[in-house]
Amino acid sequence: MRKMKLSIPVYLAIALYFSGCSFFDVADNTGFNSIDSRTILRDITFLASDSLKGRPTPSREQDTAAAYIANCFKQDNLMPVNGSYYQEVNLGKVRLAKDNHLKISKDGKEVSFKIKDEFIPFEMTANNQFSGNIVFAGYGITAPEFNYDDYKDIDVKGKIVFVLRHEPGEEDTASVFDGNKATDYSEVNEKVKIAIEHGASAVMVATDPLNHSFLIPRGFPWPSLSKIIPKDALPISLIDEEKNKIPVIHVGEEVIKLLFGSVDKLRAIQQEIDRNVKPNSFLLEGYTASIKTSTEIEKAPAKNVVGYLEGSDPQLKNEIIVVGAHYDHVGPKKKEKPTDDIINNGADDNASGTVAVLALAKAFGTLEIKPKRSILFIGFAGEELGLLGSSAYVHNPLFPLDKTVAMLNYDMVGRNTIDSVYIVGGSRSPDLKQIAVEENEKIGFKLGYEYESFIGRSDQAPFLNKKKPILYLTSGEHPDYHKVTDEVWLINPEKIEKISQLSFYIINRIANESRYYKVIPKKISLI
């Protein structure tokens, strides 16, 4: 018998067969082995250096950090999106201008109300004026999942809607609106969004009198209306032209009395709605109003940093996995003594998560055989100001959200014991949690789930509110959170390496599957 000569591919096939490996495992090793604690330490040393002054949003120093991240993406073979490694985040400070009014008329008699004492514009108000009829629209809620709609059988197109704050059964533990826990429908932003969807041209909001006796208008704490708030104490927020397009004001007791006759009459209407969980909306016959709100916007733009890895499968490459971390921090603190260290370096929060994303970008960019699904790596701006960068992304995604199959977020992954990591999001994304548990068998972390209450506290939250499966990895809290002592020398780069390696396995598995993952679509408050 002749001795069988095996070609190299045959030897390889036999080796793969008996080792139980796939071709993707060979690719795994290439990417896995590129994750290196020395590179991680180099990157975090730069991002958390004093020269970047804590990377506040927006700032020149944050722009320097963004350029560094973009350059890493480019070097690691990631592609720009729409010709750029940046996604602009439209931020700014909104100031209340001088020309604001509320006038209500009935039978030719007009009453003017005083700003601050009797009405206050909300921050999301438009720089606009509208006059028209007034419709009482209950709580201003359309909630099909609760079989409740204040707008059913009432036409509000081209009209002003008067709505109550909160939601039916606010203090009732048996309320269909999640008992006595406030749902998203209690938020003014949601009420305004719903009013716009139904065609309303302006919104009056009043504090509901059934459960609240303090009825003065609060709207928004404009510095120009306060003797206490410093004039420059304006928060930076998302400037959303879609949201800020109709006048929105908070009205007080005098407006209630004029429109309903008394506070008691409005309270009785509200009580009936709550008792029956049945809307009672109606036109306020004979009443018209003129509302004008004026604002000035000081733009303060920032940028998310993005790098794109296209998948290899002709169909599955149209599906996206988002892998992200916020790269901003809180900036320097106020110097109290000449010797004070004023730089909040944010080494763990969140240069650590950022360098984990960079390590993963390099790992996947190194692969010769790309995963089937595409991956979008993102450094988010503005997390410390209220998840602004991630909120901007889900509002204006670079790829359709209905093609986004998962989002993984990294925030504070560089401290505490090297053998443990916390998984957040499993209560809402059980399939992704199961993948993490199974892939961790290759790494051997002690997995903790004690931080599930943090599900609304980082950049995964806006994605979850868009019904996207999420996982959030963190090494947990420590005493240096948001302090100048959050320094690089306290970081464990080997732990970040290990978390990145686990994440590589998790992401690679998701990216090479074709199934979709369960998500429990219950809205959460963004913290």
Number of C-alpha atoms within 10 A of each C-alpha: 3 4 5 6 8 10 9 9 9 11 12 11 15 13 12 15 11 8 9 9 12 12 10 16 15 14 18 21 12 17 24 25 11 20 23 18 19 11 16 22 20 12 21 24 20 16 31 28 19 17 13 22 23 29 33 23 27 20 18 14 19 24 21 15 22 26 15 16 25 25 14 18 27 18 13 20 17 25 20 18 16 9 7 12 24 20 23 15 24 18 24 21 18 21 19 22 13 11 10 19 18 22 16 22 17 14 8 10 8 14 13 14 17 12 16 21 15 19 26 29 30 23 21 25 23 21 19 17 17 16 18 17 19 26 25 23 26 25 28 30 26 20 13 8 8 11 10 17 19 21 23 13 9 15 16 23 14 16 21 30 29 26 26 24 19 22 24 30 25 20 13 14 12 11 17 15 23 14 15 16 14 18 17 17 21 20 14 22 16 15 23 27 16 18 26 19 11 16 15 21 21 31 27 25 26 25 22 21 21 17 14 9 10 12 18 18 21 21 21 16 16 21 16 17 15 11 8 8 13 11 13 10 12 15 11 20 19 25 21 14 11 12 15 18 16 26 25 29 28 27 28 24 19 17 23 20 14 15 20 15 12 14 20 14 14 18 17 13 16 24 17 14 20 18 11 11 18 15 22 19 24 18 18 15 11 12 19 20 21 18 23 23 24 18 18 13 14 12 15 17 16 25 23 25 28 26 28 22 25 21 21 17 15 9 11 19 19 18 23 25 21 22 27 27 31 30 33 32 27 21 24 19 16 10 11 9 8 7 7 11 15 20 25 28 30 31 33 29 31 28 34 34 29 31 30 34 26 28 29 25 29 22 23 26 23 20 19 10 16 21 26 23 26 23 28 23 24 31 28 28 32 30 24 22 18 17 24 24 32 28 23 24 20 17 15 13 13 13 16 12 19 11 14 21 22 28 25 24 24 29 26 26 31 30 22 16 12 17 14 19 23 18 21 25 26 21 13 22 22 18 17 24 21 13 15 21 18 13 18 19 10 11 14 13 17 13 14 16 13 11 17 16 10 14 23 20 18 21 31 31 28 25 22 26 19 15 21 24 28 31 25 25 22 23 25 19 14 12 8 16 15 18 17 19 18 22 21 22 11 14 21 20 26 16 21 27 26 22 26 27 25 22 23 22 22 21 26 22 17 21 25 18 12 14 9 12 15 16 20 15 14 12 16 16 14 17 14
